[in-house]
Amino acid sequence: MPNLDPQLLRTFVAVAERASFSLAADEVHRTQSAVSQQMQRLETQIGLKLFRKSGRTKQLTPHGVRLLEYARKIIALNDELFDSLAAPELRGPLRIGTPHDGSQFILPNLLTRFTQLYPNVQIEMHPDRSPYLMQALKRGDLEITIAATPGETPDPAHPSIRLRSSPIAWLCAADYAFNRSEPVPLVLPDEPSGYRRAAIEALDAHGIPWRLRHVVTSLAFEGLRAAVCAGLGITVRAIEMLTPELRALGAAEGLPRLPDMTFFLYLRDEHASLPARKLFESLGGTVPAAVKRRRGARG
């Protein structure tokens, strides 16, 4: 039984994802003719056609689609093996910015596997609001951060990975008596806040009157929860923050639908520390090519 060369599989994945030999050549830093030769070798080893031409693009055959699934797994296992062997060498602090919501239901899963692979990396968590976290990333005070934004568009200034989207809900106390004939009493964070912006924009877009009943300056959700549970009004938050003492409001109460809140992981740039790049890569992120070339030059 033939053994498949992981380098051929990497090139194959690049071609499959870009549907082009020339675009894949840029990704793997080879000439287009070299990529074509590699794919011919791979098809010869497997004994099956992997690509078919469709206009100017290369599309996968059914066998190619099946190989792509396994190729990604083989590459991931190969990289995980080398990461595991190199783990004792990876040291130093890793400063991670996180919004409060992210620290509760995103960060634990994000860090579990990474800390198993790299036990000598010291994790430093820096909670703050997403706009402030992005400012710290731009200044270089942070090398990697989670940040949330209403909608699905990441900040194009930094490499990013979409972690998840969470529905935003209108939340009030479980026994709160909502009166839709009065302006919506809002309990919101002070500026800057994506949740605050999403709530006010949604109400304004539907011509629904509102008033700020209570403003919370705390970064944590506990301040908002306390005010809402005290019956001061309604807040908005990711649905994961819904607890038994709260209930969600919606169309039945005449409140508009809110956009999802999307959480992205951002890397500062190609000059970020090795621990930051490794965390980013472990989640499927692509470190800018300049780093990969520089790393390869070091051997």
Secondary structure, DSSP 8 states (H G I E B T S, - for coil): -----HHHHHHHHHHHHHT-HHHHHHHHT--HHHHHHHHHHHHHHHTS--EEEETTEEEE-HHHHHHHHHHHHHHHHHHHHHHHHHGGG--EEEEEEE-HHHHHHTHHHHHHHHHHH-TTEEEEEEE--HHHHHHHHHHTS-SEEEEEEESS---TTS-EEEEEEE-EEEEEETT----TTS-EEEEEE-SS-HHHHHHHHHHHHTT--EEEEEEE--SSHHHHHHHHHTTS-BEEEEGGG--TTEEEE-GGGT------EEEEEEE--TTS-HHHHHHHHHTT----HHHHHHHHHT-
